[in-house]
């Protein structure tokens, strides 16, 4: 029996966090270096009119995230993953990050069997509220969260493979436009 369980991307081992993982900083330097190769006078950041399509970048990171997840973590438990709406960014990055809601279609019987098989570890390590943190997930979301962090994370490494696949699939340079100020 398939069941739909909703989470957001930040509840998975993976991220579209532009604040810590993806940045335009290196791309700016590359563009300046390129401009300076063709210039007789040194060009600095302030000599260029920069435009950044941050919303487009975050949305494309979310779309790429869904494609990478469907290509790498679909199995007998997780059947399908779809984005639910548009990606969004917080006003401040203190306690939140770039995110998007996601619908996981799972084989609920197999998810429950996986949890039962790992019941001792699940009871000890599943996400829950504690001093300083409130977990608002329901039972199904908690089970899926545990599965993602224990099983899917083994199949598709969340830093090396995922990080580099995201950078390769959504190059930040394409979201920067610039014009030299004369």
TORLUMLUM-53294 format. One record per residue (C-alpha): x, y, z; residue in one letter. Coordinates in steps of 0.001 Angstrom, whole numbers, padded with zeros to 6 digits, always signed. Layout:
N
XYZA...
//
This chain:
182
+000000+000000+000000X+001538+003281-001127X+001162+006326+001100X+002153+009958+000562X+004228+011545+003310X+005160+015215+003197X+008443+016604+004480X+010590+019535+003502X+014031+019224+001982X+015753+020312+005203X+014247+017259+006942X+016271+014988+004653X+020028+014331+004755X+020370+016546+001676X+020097+020326+001280X+019542+023227-001091X+021128+025519+001475X+022696+028389-000482X+023944+030014+002712X+026397+027270+003658X+026690+024996+000654X+026293+027097-002464X+027549+030618-002968X+028148+033136-005739X+031386+034271-004097X+033798+032172-006155X+031968+032952-009362X+032364+036712-008768X+036123+036257-008429X+036273+034190-011606X+034342+036827-013558X+036578+039626-012232X+039681+037636-013133X+038325+037111-016633X+037462+040812-017030X+040915+041827-015804X+042632+039641-018407X+041128+041816-021146X+041551+045168-019370X+044437+047617-019185X+043133+048989-015855X+042370+046765-012833X+038650+046146-012474X+037253+045698-008969X+033886+044449-007743X+032610+048048-007554X+033427+048603-011241X+030797+046087-012287X+026983+046185-012144X+026021+042749-010756X+022625+041040-010836X+021972+037749-009058X+018928+035574-009784X+018800+034035-006316X+015159+032916-006556X+015800+031183-009873X+018938+029572-008468X+017165+028227-005371X+014246+026937-007477X+016604+025180-009880X+018525+023685-006931X+015219+022295-005626X+014318+020884-009056X+017782+019354-009340X+017403+017975-005799X+014211+016145-006838X+015882+014754-009970X+018925+013569-007998X+016759+011959-005319X+014613+010148-007886X+017767+008917-009627X+019619+007853-006471X+017361+006896-003551X+014282+005295-005122X+014010+001743-003748X+011480-000764-002445X+010341+001717+000244X+010602+005100-001504X+008681+004910-004784X+008555+008507-005993X+009573+011994-004889X+007955+015217-006113X+008299+018858-005165X+005195+020401-003633X+005239+024053-004602X+008067+026482-005139X+011345+026696-003279X+011618+029462-000705X+014314+031278+001234X+014107+032603+004787X+014379+036291+005555X+017231+035479+007951X+019379+032363+007906X+019802+032156+011700X+017445+029216+012239X+016258+028296+008734X+017616+027665+005270X+016535+027565+001631X+013879+024912+001380X+010997+023351-000538X+008143+021076+000463X+008351+017537-000876X+005940+014624-001244X+007412+011147-000820X+005339+008277-002137X+006347+005288-000011X+005408+001645+000325X+003991+002090+003811X+003982-001614+004650X+007710-001869+003824X+008514+001337+005739X+006787-000055+008838X+008601-003399+008371X+011938-001552+008136X+011180+000306+011365X+010114-002927+013100X+013349-004623+011981X+015386-001737+013444X+013061-001033+016392X+015758-000802+019093X+017868+001660+017109X+014740+003537+015993X+013549+003950+019582X+016966+005282+020568X+017771+007490+017558X+014616+008747+015824X+014042+012491+015730X+012058+013884+018657X+011640+017021+020744X+014184+017820+023449X+015262+020895+025431X+015782+023677+022925X+014210+021837+019957X+010574+021143+019136X+009853+018383+016625X+006459+018856+014983X+006574+015755+012770X+003826+013168+012954X+004589+009435+013361X+004802+008797+009595X+007145+011730+009016X+009383+010556+011883X+009580+007045+010402X+010448+008412+006939X+013008+010793+008450X+014684+007857+010218X+014678+005792+007023X+016168+008619+004948X+018948+009304+007446X+019822+005638+007890X+019145+003863+004614X+019061+006451+001819X+022101+008248+003180X+024110+005027+002771X+023092+004679-000868X+023763+008269-001905X+026420+010051+000114X+024968+013366+001237X+028149+015376+001008X+030576+014192-001610X+028304+012710-004263X+025269+014925-003704X+027201+018164-003173X+029229+017773-006357X+026254+016543-008403X+024325+019668-007345X+027184+022035-008216X+027659+020330-011582X+023926+020247-012345X+023149+023835-011355X+026176+026026-012121X+025906+029303-010199X+027560+031251-013054X+024339+030956-015049X+022474+033004-012416X+024810+035989-012452X+024579+038748-015005X+027060+041579-015011X+028005+044663-016948X+031169+046673-016615X+030413+050215-015515X+032163+052687-017795X
//
